[in-house]
Amino acid sequence: AGQRAVATMDRNAGLMKTVDGLAPEKSLLPRTIEFVRAASTGSAPETANGSSHDREDDPPAPAYYLYPRERLRKLFQAQSPRSVGRGLENLGNTCFFNSVLQTLTYTSPLQTYLLSKEHSATCKAESEGSFCALCQFERHALEALQGKKTAVRPTHLLR
C-alpha cells in the first residue's frame, strides 16, 4: 500500500501500463471536435455578399415588430460603462431575486431603454389602475442608479 504506482504510456494500444496491469488511457482534456462545412446542394441562390442562402429555411416574416428595429439597434450601440449604483437591501429570502434584478439593471441595452423613460411615457396600465412590471422596473432602475449611498428596498417589485 505504501508503494508508488509507476505508469508508462503505450501510445499504440491506447493503454496505460501500471504496476497492477493495464488501464485505459484517460485524457485530461475533452476531446477535440472538428467542424466540417456542410456540402452545398446547389439549389441555394447566392446573395449580394456572395454567400448562399436557402429561402425555404427562412422563418416567415413577422406581421409586426414589438419595438422598431432601428431604435433597437441604437440601444445596442457601444456606450461608456456607468458607475456602480446603489445596492439592494435583502428583504428576507430575496437574495436570488436581488441578484437577477442587479443583472437586469446593469444590462447595457436594457438600462439605456429604462433610463430613457420611453415605456412609462406611453404605458396606460398604471393610469388604468393595473400593474405594469416594466413601469416598476423602470422606476427601480432610476432609483438604483441615483447618486445616493443608501441601499434600495425593492418592495414595489415584490408585490
N, C-alpha and C positions, 0 to 999 in steps of 0.2 A: 504494500500500500504506500510505502514511503518512496518508491522508485518513481522517477520522472519518465513519462512516456516520450519516446523519440519517434518522430514521424518523418517520413520521406515521401515524396510525391512520385508516382509512376504516371507521367503525363500521357502515355499512350493508352493506358487502360482506364483512366479517369478514376483511379482508386488511390487511396492514401494508405501506405503501409504503416501500421502502428505496432507497438510491442505485442498487442493482443491479436493481431491479424490484419485483415484488410477492411477498410471502411470506405464508403463512397466519398468522393471529393466534394466538399461543400464550398461554394463560392461565398465570399463575404459581401459581395455587391450583387444587386439584382441583375438579371440577365439583360443583355442589350437587345433592344427592339429595333429592327431595321425597317424603315418605312419605304414602301415601293409605290411609285406613282401608278395610278390606275391607267389601264390602256384605253386609249380613245376609241370610241366606236365609229367615229367619222360622221355621225349624224348631227353633232352639235355645231351650230354656226359660230364663226369667230366674231368676237365683239370688237369694238373700236380700238381697245388696247391690246388686241392680239390673242387674248385668252379665249378658250372655247367655253361655251355656256349652254347648257341644255334647258330650254324654256319649259319643257314638260315637268321638270323637277321643281320649278319655282312655285312658291305658295301663291294663292290668289291675292290680288291687290286688295288692301283694306278699303272698306266703304268710306271710312273717315279716320282721322288721327285724333287721339285724345289731346295731344299737345302738338302745335305746329313744329315741323321738323327743323326749320331754320332757327327757331328760338331754342329748341333742344340742343342744337349744335353749339350755340353761344354759351349754354350752361357748362358744356364740356371743355371750353377753351381754357388753356392754362392760366392760372391765376396765382398770385403770391399767397403763400400759406398764411392763414390767420393766426394770431397769437392764441394761446390756450385760454379758454373761457373758464367759467365757474364750474366747480364740481357739483355732484349731486348728493343730496342727503339720503341715507338709507332709511326707508320708512317701514322697517320690518323685514320681510323677506323679499326685498326689491333689488338685490344685488345684480341678478341676471338682467332684469328689466332695465336697470340703470346702465349696464354695460352696452346693451343693444341701443338704448337711447343716445348714449355718448357716441357710439359708432355712427349712427344715422346723422346726428347733429354735425359731425365733422367730415361727412362725405361731401366733398367739394361741390359737385353739381347740385346736390340737394340743398346744401347750405346756401348757395347762391340764390336758388329759387325761393327758399324760405325767407331770406333776408330782403328779397325784393318786395315782399308782401303782396305779390301778384294774386295769390289764391284768395286771401281774405278780402281783397278789394272786389272780387266778383262772386264770392260764395254767398248763397242765400240761406244756407242751413241754419246758422245761428240766429238770423233775423226772423226766421220762421219758428224758432224755439226748439229746433232739433240739434243734435250733437254732430259736430264735424271734427273728426280726428285730425285732419290736416290743418285746420284752423288752430286747434290746440297745440299741435306740434310746431306750427309756425310761431305761436306765442312763446312756446318753450325755447325755441332756438334764439329768438330775440332776447329773451331774458337771460339765457345761459351765456350768450356772447357779449353781454354788457361788461363794462369795466369794473363792476363791483367785486369785492373779495369774498363775500359770503357764499355759502353753498345754496343751490337751488333745491326747493322742495317740489318735486313734480307731481303734486297731488291732483292737479287738474287732468293729468293724463291717466291716472289710476282709477277714475270713477267708472 
